[in-house]
Amino acid sequence: MDSSYIIAGIVIASVLTYVTRIIPFIFFRNKEPSATIKYIEWNMPVMIMVILVFYALKDVSWGVYPYGIAEMIGIVIAGSLHVKYKNALLSIFVATVTYMVLIQKVFINY
């Protein structure tokens, strides 16, 4: 396969992705969002964090060392930061970094 096909495919996929993302902003730029959209916008960070918590806990072996301690510490940190600062990005980032440090440096043998 020639590299020009690959480059053309990447360019076409990029343009189409951009177009599909920009269309709602073009069509709805002067409209006030509905109550449903406002509700989703307000609660989306919490919904995403709940999904991440369930995903993080799905493979934890609660009966084997370290008993899910790293995961629970990460969840507590994420929850605490989110309650205090109301910033989902900060909460998720700091909790993820903490969790990764714990499993890479503290709980090495699991």
Secondary structure per residue as TSV (DSSP state, phi and psi in degrees):
chain	resnum	aa	ss	phi	psi
A	1	M	-	360.0	134.4
A	2	D	-	-75.2	144.9
A	3	S	H	-66.4	-22.8
A	4	S	H	-66.1	-32.9
A	5	Y	H	-65.5	-40.7
A	6	I	H	-66.0	-45.5
A	7	I	H	-63.5	-42.9
A	8	A	H	-62.4	-41.3
A	9	G	H	-62.3	-42.6
A	10	I	H	-64.4	-43.8
A	11	V	H	-63.8	-46.0
A	12	I	H	-63.3	-45.0
A	13	A	H	-62.2	-39.2
A	14	S	H	-64.8	-46.4
A	15	V	H	-63.4	-45.4
A	16	L	H	-64.8	-38.3
A	17	T	H	-63.4	-44.6
A	18	Y	H	-61.5	-43.7
A	19	V	H	-63.4	-43.8
A	20	T	H	-67.6	-26.7
A	21	R	H	-80.4	-28.7
A	22	I	H	-89.1	-23.0
A	23	I	H	-55.3	-47.5
A	24	P	H	-59.6	-35.4
A	25	F	H	-68.4	-32.5
A	26	I	H	-71.7	-45.5
A	27	F	H	-76.0	-31.3
A	28	F	T	-115.2	24.9
A	29	R	T	-68.0	-27.1
A	30	N	T	-108.5	8.4
A	31	K	S	-100.6	143.8
A	32	E	-	-78.4	132.7
A	33	P	-	-64.5	149.1
A	34	S	-	-71.8	169.7
A	35	A	H	-63.5	-34.8
A	36	T	H	-64.9	-45.0
A	37	I	H	-64.7	-40.4
A	38	K	H	-63.3	-39.9
A	39	Y	H	-63.1	-46.3
A	40	I	H	-63.3	-42.9
A	41	E	H	-61.3	-39.1
A	42	W	H	-71.8	-37.0
A	43	N	H	-100.6	-4.2
A	44	M	H	-59.0	-43.9
A	45	P	H	-58.4	-40.2
A	46	V	H	-68.2	-39.7
A	47	M	H	-61.9	-42.8
A	48	I	H	-64.5	-41.0
A	49	M	H	-65.5	-37.6
A	50	V	H	-63.3	-43.3
A	51	I	H	-61.5	-43.0
A	52	L	H	-64.0	-36.6
A	53	V	H	-64.2	-48.5
A	54	F	H	-62.2	-39.1
A	55	Y	H	-64.9	-40.2
A	56	A	H	-68.0	-30.3
A	57	L	H	-94.7	-3.7
A	58	K	T	-67.7	-29.0
A	59	D	T	-112.4	17.6
A	60	V	-	-76.9	132.6
A	61	S	-	-94.0	98.3
A	62	W	T	-70.1	-20.6
A	63	G	T	-97.0	2.4
A	64	V	S	-122.4	143.3
A	65	Y	T	-54.4	136.4
A	66	P	T	-94.0	23.5
A	67	Y	T	61.5	25.7
A	68	G	T	76.3	19.4
A	69	I	H	-63.5	-44.6
A	70	A	H	-61.6	-42.2
A	71	E	H	-64.6	-43.4
A	72	M	H	-66.5	-38.0
A	73	I	H	-63.0	-43.9
A	74	G	H	-61.1	-40.8
A	75	I	H	-67.0	-42.7
A	76	V	H	-63.5	-42.1
A	77	I	H	-64.5	-45.1
A	78	A	H	-61.3	-45.9
A	79	G	H	-63.8	-43.7
A	80	S	H	-63.5	-46.2
A	81	L	H	-64.3	-37.8
A	82	H	H	-69.2	-38.4
A	83	V	H	-66.4	-40.8
A	84	K	H	-75.3	-47.7
A	85	Y	H	-103.7	-13.8
A	86	K	-	55.3	36.7
A	87	N	-	-125.4	103.4
A	88	A	H	-63.9	-39.4
A	89	L	H	-62.0	-46.0
A	90	L	H	-61.6	-46.1
A	91	S	H	-60.2	-49.1
A	92	I	H	-66.9	-42.9
A	93	F	H	-64.8	-50.1
A	94	V	H	-65.3	-41.6
A	95	A	H	-65.2	-38.8
A	96	T	H	-66.2	-44.6
A	97	V	H	-62.7	-43.4
A	98	T	H	-60.8	-46.8
A	99	Y	H	-60.0	-44.8
A	100	M	H	-64.5	-39.7
A	101	V	H	-63.5	-42.5
A	102	L	I	-61.9	-46.0
A	103	I	I	-77.5	-21.9
A	104	Q	I	-90.5	-31.1
A	105	K	I	-114.8	-32.5
A	106	V	I	-96.0	-56.8
A	107	F	S	-98.3	67.1
A	108	I	T	-69.2	-38.7
A	109	N	T	-91.9	33.5
A	110	Y	-	-125.4	360.0
